[in-house]
Amino acid sequence: MSDCQIRGLVQEGVIVSDVSWGPRQIQPSSMDLRLGPTAYRLRSSFLPLSTPVSDILQDLSLYSIDLRTSSYLERGAVYLVPLMESLNLPAHLSAKANPKSSTGRLDVFTRVITETGDRFDDISPGYTGRLYLEVFSRSFSLRVSQGLALCQVRFFEKRDFLSEEVLLDRHRRSPLFVSDGGAVGINPFDRITDGSLYLGVKLTGMPIIGFRARHDAGILSLVPGDQQKATDFWEPVPPPTRGEMVLEPEKFYLFASSAKIRVPIDLAAEMLPFDAAAGEIRTHYAGFFDPGFGISGDGARGVLEVRPHDVPFRIVDGQPVFKLRYEKMDREPDLPYGAAIGSSYTHQGLNLSRYFINDFFGEAPR
């Protein structure tokens, strides 16, 4: 569902909040979900299953934190935050949540939980009740506040994914990705197959090809209006001499996609978990592209959030590390993704999260 339809859900009482709505809370095909006034430090993550969340909190909660005072969430600790929004979904409507791009680029893992739910982020048709956000920051301790949006939710009457045949036809008529060599491209790994768009990682052609999270960093503030120097939290990754490099296990990296991505305004795109057989790495946290992403000009690069698991892992320039699945919008959004709505990553290259002043050579390379 698009922005105009989501506004209709608010007017109909399908989406409810006791707090007034934010001016940019509704995006082209999603709605931002905001932190409520209280966070609970937990002993562990959980799924409610048949037990109400309030009952589980009595057992798992160690203490509560007042987010109205801009409090701190420790790195490596699990928190649960009741959100400001709740839902009264009709039987034909479902929803799915995911971290915002700015959240995923911070190595902050978020998952939405529903009352008696048996899956993270998936909200069943007809769900009525509160929403809760599990927050786990792996690289940085965070300063957060009530009303901060770390995740977003999308709504569906049905999901209509494009087949490989349709994807290829759309790509021939108007490219869905553009490699550095043009629409045809020079990277043999960039391809459409199995109903998805497979794209690689860019390790050459830029003075900085990636960033690695610093483990000696201080507290990262996400409070609106606060910004900090990127060099205090990130280490630059220079281009490797032979177009290949070894990633350290359990370190967090940001890289750019080898090709620039384009999402027509009648489509949305979702980055899927990559096949473990192709490498023991996690390549996204957020993984959602709004209608209109990169559509003007020759596209925008996807920023890849990469964490190798267990063992060092070698990657080479152009190696496929993620895939996109395109699906049809029920209606084109009134305001597609782009500068007109203040989108943070319009025409992006290797962009850091919006919470940083990028003092690596002024601007991140594109």
Secondary structure, DSSP 8 states (H G I E B T S, - for coil): --HHHHHHHHHTTSEEESS---TT-B-SS-EEEEB-SEEEEESS----TTS-HHHHHHHHEEEEEEGGG--EE-TT-EEEEEEEEEEE--TT-EEEEEE-HHHHTTTEEEEEEETT-SSSSEE-TT-EEEEEEEEEESS--EE--TT-EEEEEEEES---B--HHHHHHHHHHS-SEEBTTBSS-S-TT-EEETTEEEEEEE-SSSS--EEEE-TT---EE-STT--EEGGGTEEEE---TTSEEEE-TT--EEEEEEEEE---TTEEEEEE---GGG-SEE--SS-EE-TTTT-STT-EEEEEEEEE-SS-EEEETT-EEEEEEEEE-SS--SS-SSGGGT-TTTT-SS---TTEE--SSSS---
